């Protein structure tokens, strides 16, 4: 049967015929590149450094035409229906056989090719192919549009550079498959379990985020039509190897023609074993807790993100802890599951974050601010800085000097790694928010990827700002709300609001609940929504949870692979980096230090007005210290529940 399939494939010249035959054959397929042996070590290093596009299945010996671990009786010179021939890095022709390159040359062209590199000096590389998971997608009920439409899969050159190796430097190439939104989790799980067929997607959403400007014009393959409700899903592609040939310009090289794959003897339902001489350890059963789940992060631009079941479960535990309400404020009524998770995912994708806080509830005191907000803001900033992101603090003009002193003290005591830029915003005209958020007021050039408000007084529907007692404090608040409103119309800027009463900036997303369920809700409810509204018994706890959630995502292999597009060495996080992230988590000592600084500056507890080591009427010990300890136990511990049991 296999011999018949291979013979049939050798006689086929167009992928539209191969596609249905190959998928129906039930065997794993492979991308193939054949290079001069002096480039072989560099190319193998390229594969090791970029495992998603170039999952190496087998490297031949010089001149070897077979690959025993993949297919018996194989002859790479004839077992692909169509090959591309490259000279000096340029594609010169396609051929149906490579046999003439290993025999006595008959033509001038063949004589030149042999002089440049006879077959005995060539090394063959076999790499996994995404066609190897199409059969599994179909079994899982996920439609495979290119097969349905009888076309080659669409392949695109991206603006994402692979990690270079020696002579090889090239952009990532991806395949696109259109997947119904409701089936994204199934598609991610099926392909995650096929790491040698490129594994899970490396991007889900807007093609422009990969540098793909026109989806209707693939660089390789054929156009595939999306159906209503489809989402564009991108997998790393072995055609990346062809880009490597084009960029390195070897004197002579060969590859499969895109879409014309090498067919192995291995059923597509079986994992591909490592070669007998491979240094890689035998592959164990997959860790099911590392199977990614898919979450919508942004509508504009459209972006989904992935995180492992293990990380998701832990972040949901964090969300449960901060939702406790020892102050009996009724905050549980505002809870929406996974707002913390989605905010953390969005912040993980961000590179520049602006954080604002400040609730002048004690309008009769100077300063009027409360102890809730700044500690949580500093905790988030500390972790974001540790992860290499740019952080800016945004404050009221009246509180500029006070907040500068707080930041300086946090740096002096080692809570913050470095001073953070501190800025103010003044509404000086209709475009002032746009110019603040974007370079030169250009919406395509935002300064920030994400805005976070934590315990920041928010504008009510009547234009005023109220504390929980219903007192208007508008005269103490700058119109930072305008930035959150403007961000809604600027693609690429996400927003998060963290609050514990419903009158905080960003809680407008929950306005109906606040108006109905919170005391004085119809008066105090914030009217300005954020993309994510994180509710907590005390807002500081929400900031601590965001810092812990970011740590969990950056130590999650599934999420990190997605962030890095499957590129780079997939080794464990370097010990020094992990130690730095761990050191920059919130801790009882650090948060006690920050609170002590606030009290010395005359900042009071929100609920009681006490100038004491308390927040919202709850003393630091034992209430806040206990919450911090429990958040750290979840973050650094190992026990997790099944995240699917709480998925909504």
LUMSE-104116 format. One record per residue (C-alpha): x, y, z; residue in three letters; chain. Coordinates in steps of 0.02 Angstrom, whole numbers. Example, Ala and Ser with C-alpha at 12.3 -4.5 7.8 and 13.67 -1.06 7.14 Angstrom:
BEGIN
PT     xx     yy     zz   r c
PT    615   -225    390 Ala A
PT    684    -53    357 Ser A
//
This chain:
BEGIN
PT     xx     yy     zz   r c
PT      0      0      0 Unk A
PT    137    124     51 Unk A
PT    237     88   -106 Unk A
PT     82    121   -211 Unk A
PT     51    286   -122 Unk A
PT    230    342   -150 Unk A
PT    226    290   -332 Unk A
PT     66    387   -357 Unk A
PT    141    540   -276 Unk A
PT    294    534   -389 Unk A
PT    179    546   -537 Unk A
PT     82    696   -469 Unk A
PT    142    869   -516 Unk A
PT     15    983   -435 Unk A
PT    -22    999   -250 Unk A
PT   -210   1011   -275 Unk A
PT   -204    825   -311 Unk A
PT    -72    786   -179 Unk A
PT   -162    874    -37 Unk A
PT   -312    760    -24 Unk A
PT   -207    606    -63 Unk A
PT    -76    647     68 Unk A
PT   -200    684    205 Unk A
PT   -298    528    163 Unk A
PT   -141    420    163 Unk A
PT   -129    431    353 Unk A
PT     61    451    360 Unk A
PT    172    584    435 Unk A
PT    253    701    309 Unk A
PT    416    795    308 Unk A
PT    497    952    239 Unk A
PT    666    917    158 Unk A
PT    821   1023    130 Unk A
PT    982    958     52 Unk A
PT   1140   1060     80 Unk A
PT   1328   1048     54 Unk A
PT   1408    962    204 Unk A
PT   1512   1115    254 Unk A
PT   1347   1201    297 Unk A
PT   1268   1052    385 Unk A
PT   1320   1094    563 Unk A
PT   1261   1273    545 Unk A
PT   1093   1216    478 Unk A
PT   1071   1090    618 Unk A
PT   1107   1231    742 Unk A
PT    974   1336    654 Unk A
PT    849   1194    680 Unk A
PT    895   1176    864 Unk A
PT    876   1363    894 Unk A
PT    710   1376    801 Unk A
PT    619   1215    844 Unk A
PT    444   1270    795 Unk A
PT    476   1304    609 Unk A
PT    618   1177    594 Unk A
PT    578   1025    702 Unk A
PT    721    911    652 Unk A
PT    672    729    623 Unk A
PT    828    661    540 Unk A
PT    999    720    478 Unk A
PT   1081    607    351 Unk A
PT   1263    563    331 Unk A
PT   1352    643    184 Unk A
PT   1287    565     23 Unk A
PT   1156    459    114 Unk A
PT    996    442     13 Unk A
PT    894    344    143 Unk A
PT    822    387    314 Unk A
PT    793    220    404 Unk A
PT    707    292    558 Unk A
PT    575    378    450 Unk A
PT    548    266    300 Unk A
PT    615     98    243 Unk A
PT    679     82     65 Unk A
PT    672    271     43 Unk A
PT    771    362    -90 Unk A
PT    767    549    -62 Unk A
PT    817    579   -244 Unk A
PT    653    510   -310 Unk A
PT    525    502   -167 Unk A
PT    465    682   -182 Unk A
PT    355    729   -328 Unk A
PT    440    895   -360 Unk A
PT    605    972   -301 Unk A
PT    673   1148   -307 Unk A
PT    854   1172   -363 Unk A
PT    954   1322   -300 Unk A
PT   1120   1389   -363 Unk A
PT   1208   1526   -266 Unk A
PT   1050   1546   -164 Unk A
PT    937   1574   -313 Unk A
PT    798   1455   -368 Unk A
PT    845   1401   -544 Unk A
PT    720   1263   -584 Unk A
PT    606   1127   -520 Unk A
PT    636    944   -561 Unk A
PT    547    781   -529 Unk A
PT    706    686   -483 Unk A
PT    879    720   -414 Unk A
PT    958    562   -481 Unk A
PT   1058    652   -614 Unk A
PT   1151    750   -479 Unk A
PT   1228    591   -412 Unk A
PT   1272    503   -575 Unk A
PT   1389    534   -721 Unk A
PT   1345    709   -788 Unk A
PT   1280    714   -965 Unk A
PT   1243    898   -995 Unk A
PT   1343   1057   -966 Unk A
PT   1223   1108   -828 Unk A
PT   1245    942   -739 Unk A
PT   1434    952   -758 Unk A
PT   1430   1125   -677 Unk A
PT   1319   1060   -536 Unk A
PT   1435    914   -500 Unk A
PT   1586   1031   -497 Unk A
PT   1494   1139   -369 Unk A
PT   1448    994   -257 Unk A
PT   1423    810   -303 Unk A
PT   1291    712   -211 Unk A
PT   1420    628    -99 Unk A
PT   1455    799    -22 Unk A
PT   1270    834     15 Unk A
PT   1179    813    182 Unk A
PT    990    790    192 Unk A
PT    882    864    329 Unk A
PT    705    801    362 Unk A
PT    592    913    465 Unk A
PT    415    894    529 Unk A
PT    270    960    426 Unk A
PT    103   1033    477 Unk A
PT     14    919    354 Unk A
PT     52    787    486 Unk A
PT    -82    857    601 Unk A
PT   -218    896    474 Unk A
PT   -291    721    492 Unk A
PT   -299    743    680 Unk A
PT   -382    912    663 Unk A
PT   -516    832    555 Unk A
PT   -542    691    682 Unk A
PT   -564    824    817 Unk A
PT   -701    906    715 Unk A
PT   -596   1056    663 Unk A
PT   -623   1097    478 Unk A
PT   -468   1104    369 Unk A
PT   -514   1239    244 Unk A
PT   -371   1211    121 Unk A
PT   -421   1028    104 Unk A
PT   -605   1072     90 Unk A
PT   -562   1195    -49 Unk A
PT   -438   1078   -136 Unk A
PT   -293   1199   -123 Unk A
PT   -119   1205    -53 Unk A
PT   -108   1284    119 Unk A
PT    -69   1471    122 Unk A
PT    110   1511    176 Unk A
PT    177   1683    220 Unk A
PT    346   1761    248 Unk A
PT    337   1860    411 Unk A
PT    434   2007    481 Unk A
PT    491   1897    626 Unk A
PT    676   1849    615 Unk A
PT    728   1674    664 Unk A
PT    873   1655    784 Unk A
PT   1024   1650    666 Unk A
PT   1155   1513    664 Unk A
PT   1320   1524    572 Unk A
PT   1288   1557    388 Unk A
PT   1100   1552    410 Unk A
PT    988   1701    447 Unk A
PT    810   1710    385 Unk A
PT    632   1764    426 Unk A
PT    501   1648    499 Unk A
PT    377   1575    375 Unk A
PT    204   1525    437 Unk A
PT     56   1428    372 Unk A
PT   -119   1496    396 Unk A
PT   -271   1390    433 Unk A
PT   -439   1469    463 Unk A
PT   -520   1397    620 Unk A
PT   -695   1435    687 Unk A
PT   -678   1535    848 Unk A
PT   -771   1404    949 Unk A
PT   -644   1271    896 Unk A
PT   -483   1363    939 Unk A
PT   -452   1264   1098 Unk A
PT   -472   1100   1004 Unk A
PT   -354   1156    866 Unk A
PT   -225   1214    993 Unk A
PT   -232   1053   1094 Unk A
PT   -220    937    944 Unk A
PT    -70   1026    872 Unk A
PT     17   1053   1040 Unk A
PT     21    863   1055 Unk A
PT    115    856    888 Unk A
PT    275    952    926 Unk A
PT    369    873    780 Unk A
PT    234    933    661 Unk A
PT    268   1114    717 Unk A
PT    165   1100    877 Unk A
PT     40   1230    936 Unk A
PT      7   1392    841 Unk A
PT    130   1535    858 Unk A
PT      1   1671    824 Unk A
PT   -188   1683    825 Unk A
PT   -271   1841    761 Unk A
PT   -224   1991    654 Unk A
PT    -97   1943    518 Unk A
PT    -23   2120    523 Unk A
PT     52   2080    694 Unk A
PT    166   1959    601 Unk A
PT    204   2086    466 Unk A
PT     83   2003    342 Unk A
PT     -1   2145    250 Unk A
PT   -110   2054    124 Unk A
PT   -185   1886    171 Unk A
PT   -249   1861     -6 Unk A
PT    -72   1853    -75 Unk A
PT     25   1711      6 Unk A
PT    211   1701    -28 Unk A
PT    199   1513    -50 Unk A
PT     52   1397    -80 Unk A
PT   -120   1458   -128 Unk A
PT   -252   1575    -61 Unk A
PT   -378   1495     57 Unk A
PT   -548   1575     83 Unk A
PT   -606   1609    261 Unk A
PT   -784   1566    310 Unk A
PT   -896   1672    425 Unk A
PT   -839   1654    605 Unk A
PT   -664   1595    559 Unk A
PT   -509   1660    648 Unk A
PT   -340   1662    562 Unk A
PT   -222   1541    651 Unk A
PT    -38   1533    608 Unk A
PT     82   1389    632 Unk A
PT    270   1395    607 Unk A
PT    313   1320    437 Unk A
PT    457   1216    370 Unk A
PT    466   1327    216 Unk A
PT    570   1435    334 Unk A
PT    712   1319    278 Unk A
PT    691   1380     98 Unk A
PT    710   1559    161 Unk A
PT    869   1501    247 Unk A
PT    936   1437     80 Unk A
PT    892   1600     -7 Unk A
PT    981   1703    125 Unk A
PT   1139   1597    143 Unk A
PT   1168   1574    -44 Unk A
PT   1249   1401    -49 Unk A
PT   1327   1356   -217 Unk A
PT   1205   1211   -236 Unk A
PT   1055   1158   -132 Unk A
PT    890   1068   -151 Unk A
PT    723   1069    -61 Unk A
PT    551    997    -81 Unk A
PT    438   1109   -183 Unk A
PT    319   1192    -58 Unk A
PT    172   1075    -34 Unk A
PT    260    924   -111 Unk A
PT    315    832     45 Unk A
PT    416    678     86 Unk A
PT    298    541    147 Unk A
PT    363    436    293 Unk A
PT    311    262    346 Unk A
PT    248    327    514 Unk A
PT     59    338    538 Unk A
PT      0    515    574 Unk A
PT    -77    449    735 Unk A
PT     95    400    802 Unk A
PT    236    509    869 Unk A
PT    395    513    765 Unk A
PT    534    425    861 Unk A
PT    706    507    876 Unk A
PT    843    431    768 Unk A
PT    946    292    848 Unk A
PT   1100    405    856 Unk A
PT   1005    557    920 Unk A
PT   1068    647   1076 Unk A
PT    888    691   1119 Unk A
PT    811    587   1260 Unk A
PT    663    475   1220 Unk A
PT    502    576   1221 Unk A
PT    397    542   1374 Unk A
PT    208    551   1382 Unk A
PT    156    734   1364 Unk A
PT    123    835   1521 Unk A
PT    -63    865   1504 Unk A
PT    -54   1015   1621 Unk A
PT     53   1103   1489 Unk A
PT    -83   1089   1355 Unk A
PT   -123   1270   1313 Unk A
PT   -293   1352   1329 Unk A
PT   -338   1495   1212 Unk A
PT   -403   1665   1269 Unk A
PT   -457   1821   1176 Unk A
PT   -343   1964   1228 Unk A
PT   -386   2105   1109 Unk A
PT   -519   2147    980 Unk A
PT   -418   2287    899 Unk A
PT   -304   2219    838 Unk A
PT   -377   2046    852 Unk A
PT   -262   1943    963 Unk A
PT   -281   1781   1058 Unk A
PT   -152   1713   1178 Unk A
PT   -107   1543   1249 Unk A
PT    -66   1484   1424 Unk A
PT    -48   1310   1495 Unk A
PT   -185   1230   1598 Unk A
PT    -65   1234   1745 Unk A
PT    -34   1422   1735 Unk A
PT   -219   1458   1705 Unk A
PT   -267   1357   1859 Unk A
PT   -144   1450   1968 Unk A
PT   -199   1622   1908 Unk A
PT   -379   1573   1944 Unk A
PT   -324   1528   2120 Unk A
PT   -247   1701   2137 Unk A
PT   -411   1777   2078 Unk A
PT   -507   1680   2210 Unk A
PT   -391   1738   2349 Unk A
PT   -401   1923   2306 Unk A
PT   -590   1909   2292 Unk A
PT   -606   1879   2478 Unk A
PT   -696   2020   2569 Unk A
PT   -645   2033   2751 Unk A
PT   -700   2216   2752 Unk A
PT   -877   2164   2703 Unk A
PT   -887   2287   2557 Unk A
PT   -991   2172   2447 Unk A
PT   -858   2161   2312 Unk A
PT   -895   1978   2275 Unk A
PT  -1053   2035   2185 Unk A
PT   -946   2119   2051 Unk A
PT   -833   1969   2016 Unk A
PT   -810   1915   1835 Unk A
PT   -703   1761   1807 Unk A
PT   -537   1773   1713 Unk A
PT   -525   1963   1711 Unk A
PT   -360   1942   1804 Unk A
PT   -301   1808   1682 Unk A
PT   -344   1908   1527 Unk A
PT   -265   2065   1595 Unk A
PT   -105   1970   1636 Unk A
PT   -101   1896   1461 Unk A
PT   -123   2068   1383 Unk A
PT     14   2141   1494 Unk A
PT    128   1995   1450 Unk A
PT    114   2042   1266 Unk A
PT    141   2227   1303 Unk A
PT    310   2313   1297 Unk A
PT    266   2484   1370 Unk A
PT    143   2506   1514 Unk A
PT     76   2662   1601 Unk A
PT      9   2640   1778 Unk A
PT    -99   2767   1870 Unk A
PT   -164   2771   2047 Unk A
PT   -224   2897   2175 Unk A
PT   -391   2911   2265 Unk A
PT   -405   3074   2366 Unk A
PT   -546   3011   2475 Unk A
PT   -487   3110   2628 Unk A
PT   -526   3279   2551 Unk A
PT   -511   3368   2720 Unk A
PT   -331   3309   2749 Unk A
PT   -166   3347   2664 Unk A
PT   -120   3241   2575 Unk A
PT   -297   3179   2538 Unk A
PT   -239   3011   2467 Unk A
PT   -265   2839   2544 Unk A
PT   -147   2693   2572 Unk A
PT   -237   2582   2447 Unk A
PT   -168   2595   2270 Unk A
PT     15   2648   2275 Unk A
PT     81   2484   2350 Unk A
PT    -10   2382   2217 Unk A
PT     50   2500   2080 Unk A
PT    231   2484   2137 Unk A
PT    215   2294   2148 Unk A
PT    156   2285   1967 Unk A
PT    290   2407   1909 Unk A
PT    425   2306   1996 Unk A
PT    377   2145   1907 Unk A
PT    352   2229   1738 Unk A
PT    525   2307   1749 Unk A
PT    599   2138   1795 Unk A
PT    520   2065   1638 Unk A
PT    604   2196   1531 Unk A
PT    455   2308   1498 Unk A
PT    452   2498   1499 Unk A
PT    347   2570   1641 Unk A
PT    282   2747   1666 Unk A
PT    186   2810   1818 Unk A
PT     46   2933   1785 Unk A
PT    -16   3046   1926 Unk A
PT   -113   3203   1969 Unk A
PT    -18   3367   1961 Unk A
PT    -59   3400   2144 Unk A
PT     24   3236   2194 Unk A
PT    176   3244   2080 Unk A
PT    308   3284   2211 Unk A
PT    234   3163   2338 Unk A
PT    235   3019   2214 Unk A
PT    411   3060   2159 Unk A
PT    466   3047   2340 Unk A
PT    375   2881   2359 Unk A
PT    461   2810   2205 Unk A
PT    631   2873   2261 Unk A
PT    607   2792   2431 Unk A
PT    555   2628   2349 Unk A
PT    716   2632   2248 Unk A
PT    821   2675   2401 Unk A
PT    749   2529   2500 Unk A
PT    769   2406   2357 Unk A
PT    584   2381   2324 Unk A
PT    603   2455   2149 Unk A
PT    752   2412   2038 Unk A
PT    760   2586   1963 Unk A
PT    668   2751   1962 Unk A
PT    513   2757   1852 Unk A
PT    466   2905   1741 Unk A
PT    327   3003   1825 Unk A
PT    211   3106   1714 Unk A
PT     50   3206   1724 Unk A
PT    -90   3235   1600 Unk A
PT   -183   3397   1569 Unk A
PT   -336   3410   1458 Unk A
PT   -288   3557   1348 Unk A
PT   -398   3522   1198 Unk A
PT   -495   3390   1100 Unk A
PT   -338   3299   1040 Unk A
PT   -235   3310   1200 Unk A
PT   -269   3129   1249 Unk A
PT   -221   3067   1076 Unk A
PT    -57   3166   1079 Unk A
PT    -19   3103   1254 Unk A
PT    -46   2921   1206 Unk A
PT     33   2923   1032 Unk A
PT    190   2994    956 Unk A
PT    145   3152    859 Unk A
PT    -39   3110    886 Unk A
PT    -25   2967    761 Unk A
PT   -140   2821    813 Unk A
PT    -24   2700    723 Unk A
PT    119   2748    841 Unk A
PT     59   2725   1020 Unk A
PT    180   2762   1163 Unk A
PT    101   2631   1274 Unk A
PT     30   2458   1242 Unk A
PT    -71   2455   1402 Unk A
PT   -143   2574   1532 Unk A
PT   -175   2511   1709 Unk A
PT   -276   2604   1841 Unk A
PT   -271   2537   2018 Unk A
PT   -380   2617   2152 Unk A
PT   -392   2772   2044 Unk A
PT   -547   2881   2068 Unk A
PT   -658   2861   1916 Unk A
PT   -780   2979   1832 Unk A
PT   -964   2948   1864 Unk A
PT  -1100   2970   1734 Unk A
PT  -1134   3150   1791 Unk A
PT   -951   3198   1762 Unk A
PT   -906   3203   1946 Unk A
PT   -792   3093   2052 Unk A
PT   -860   3018   2212 Unk A
PT   -787   2927   2361 Unk A
PT   -885   2782   2436 Unk A
PT   -979   2902   2550 Unk A
PT  -1044   2996   2399 Unk A
PT   -937   3152   2423 Unk A
PT   -885   3239   2262 Unk A
PT   -694   3255   2253 Unk A
PT   -682   3314   2072 Unk A
PT   -575   3465   2120 Unk A
PT   -434   3346   2173 Unk A
PT   -434   3236   2017 Unk A
PT   -352   3265   1847 Unk A
PT   -448   3199   1694 Unk A
PT   -342   3043   1669 Unk A
PT   -506   2954   1627 Unk A
PT   -495   3038   1456 Unk A
PT   -344   2932   1416 Unk A
PT   -441   2771   1447 Unk A
PT   -584   2837   1340 Unk A
PT   -466   2885   1198 Unk A
PT   -375   2717   1208 Unk A
PT   -535   2629   1155 Unk A
PT   -513   2701    979 Unk A
PT   -326   2671    965 Unk A
PT   -282   2497    903 Unk A
PT   -148   2416   1008 Unk A
PT   -181   2501   1176 Unk A
PT   -266   2390   1306 Unk A
PT   -333   2448   1473 Unk A
PT   -354   2372   1647 Unk A
PT   -448   2440   1797 Unk A
PT   -423   2371   1973 Unk A
PT   -548   2417   2107 Unk A
PT   -638   2364   2265 Unk A
PT   -796   2469   2264 Unk A
PT   -851   2510   2087 Unk A
PT   -807   2696   2090 Unk A
PT   -631   2667   2024 Unk A
PT   -569   2706   1849 Unk A
PT   -604   2557   1734 Unk A
PT   -748   2489   1837 Unk A
PT   -868   2562   1709 Unk A
PT   -861   2390   1630 Unk A
PT   -964   2331   1780 Unk A
PT  -1070   2488   1798 Unk A
PT  -1239   2401   1795 Unk A
PT  -1186   2284   1934 Unk A
PT  -1114   2428   2035 Unk A
PT  -1271   2532   2016 Unk A
PT  -1380   2388   2071 Unk A
PT  -1278   2299   2203 Unk A
PT  -1160   2424   2287 Unk A
PT  -1206   2556   2418 Unk A
PT  -1242   2724   2334 Unk A
PT  -1203   2633   2172 Unk A
PT  -1317   2738   2063 Unk A
PT  -1220   2893   2114 Unk A
PT  -1039   2835   2132 Unk A
PT  -1024   2705   1993 Unk A
PT   -881   2743   1874 Unk A
PT   -941   2770   1696 Unk A
PT   -772   2739   1612 Unk A
PT   -740   2558   1563 Unk A
PT   -576   2466   1546 Unk A
PT   -551   2312   1439 Unk A
PT   -523   2212   1599 Unk A
PT   -600   2251   1768 Unk A
PT   -512   2160   1910 Unk A
PT   -610   2162   2073 Unk A
PT   -526   2131   2240 Unk A
PT   -568   2142   2425 Unk A
PT   -431   2276   2430 Unk A
PT   -363   2350   2270 Unk A
PT   -182   2326   2321 Unk A
PT   -215   2140   2318 Unk A
PT   -262   2153   2135 Unk A
PT    -93   2233   2099 Unk A
PT     -3   2095   2194 Unk A
PT   -102   1964   2096 Unk A
PT    -57   2044   1929 Unk A
PT    127   2037   1976 Unk A
PT    109   1853   2025 Unk A
PT      9   1814   1868 Unk A
PT    144   1890   1757 Unk A
PT    274   1783   1846 Unk A
PT    170   1627   1813 Unk A
PT    151   1669   1629 Unk A
PT    337   1702   1606 Unk A
PT    378   1535   1687 Unk A
PT    246   1445   1582 Unk A
PT    329   1352   1435 Unk A
PT    170   1354   1331 Unk A
PT    147   1542   1348 Unk A
PT    331   1581   1323 Unk A
PT    336   1476   1165 Unk A
PT    188   1575   1098 Unk A
PT    265   1743   1144 Unk A
PT    429   1696   1058 Unk A
PT    340   1623    905 Unk A
PT    426   1456    939 Unk A
PT    597   1533    907 Unk A
PT    752   1526   1014 Unk A
PT    819   1387   1122 Unk A
PT    683   1297   1217 Unk A
PT    791   1271   1369 Unk A
PT    734   1309   1545 Unk A
PT    732   1491   1596 Unk A
PT    911   1540   1646 Unk A
PT    933   1527   1834 Unk A
PT    988   1709   1852 Unk A
PT    833   1771   1762 Unk A
PT    717   1660   1864 Unk A
PT    800   1719   2024 Unk A
PT    775   1900   1971 Unk A
PT    590   1872   1933 Unk A
PT    566   1783   2099 Unk A
PT    656   1922   2193 Unk A
PT    539   2050   2114 Unk A
PT    378   1965   2169 Unk A
PT    281   2055   2306 Unk A
PT    332   2002   2480 Unk A
PT    274   2037   2656 Unk A
PT    434   2133   2695 Unk A
PT    427   2241   2538 Unk A
PT    243   2283   2553 Unk A
PT    263   2324   2737 Unk A
PT    407   2440   2689 Unk A
PT    302   2530   2557 Unk A
PT    155   2551   2677 Unk A
PT    273   2618   2811 Unk A
PT    336   2748   2686 Unk A
PT    158   2802   2646 Unk A
PT    116   2823   2830 Unk A
PT    273   2929   2857 Unk A
PT    215   3040   2715 Unk A
PT     47   3065   2802 Unk A
PT    -57   2952   2689 Unk A
PT   -206   2876   2780 Unk A
PT   -310   2718   2779 Unk A
PT   -456   2732   2660 Unk A
PT   -602   2674   2766 Unk A
PT   -553   2742   2937 Unk A
PT   -438   2888   2900 Unk A
PT   -314   2817   3025 Unk A
PT   -132   2864   3004 Unk A
PT    -75   2687   3040 Unk A
PT    -11   2526   2962 Unk A
PT   -178   2482   2886 Unk A
PT   -268   2486   2718 Unk A
PT   -456   2508   2706 Unk A
PT   -471   2485   2894 Unk A
PT   -380   2317   2891 Unk A
PT   -215   2308   2984 Unk A
PT    -63   2251   2885 Unk A
PT    -35   2109   3008 Unk A
PT   -119   1988   2999 Unk A
PT   -241   2028   2857 Unk A
PT   -133   2097   2715 Unk A
PT     22   1998   2760 Unk A
PT    -82   1838   2756 Unk A
PT   -151   1877   2583 Unk A
PT     24   1911   2516 Unk A
PT     89   1748   2592 Unk A
PT    -52   1648   2513 Unk A
PT    -27   1728   2343 Unk A
PT    157   1681   2349 Unk A
PT    117   1503   2402 Unk A
PT      8   1482   2247 Unk A
PT    136   1566   2134 Unk A
PT    288   1470   2193 Unk A
PT    201   1309   2247 Unk A
PT    155   1158   2142 Unk A
PT    -22   1103   2184 Unk A
PT   -153   1156   2058 Unk A
PT   -334   1108   2021 Unk A
PT   -400   1062   1850 Unk A
PT   -431   1227   1758 Unk A
PT   -564   1150   1646 Unk A
PT   -674   1121   1797 Unk A
PT   -703   1309   1812 Unk A
PT   -696   1359   1628 Unk A
PT   -842   1467   1573 Unk A
//
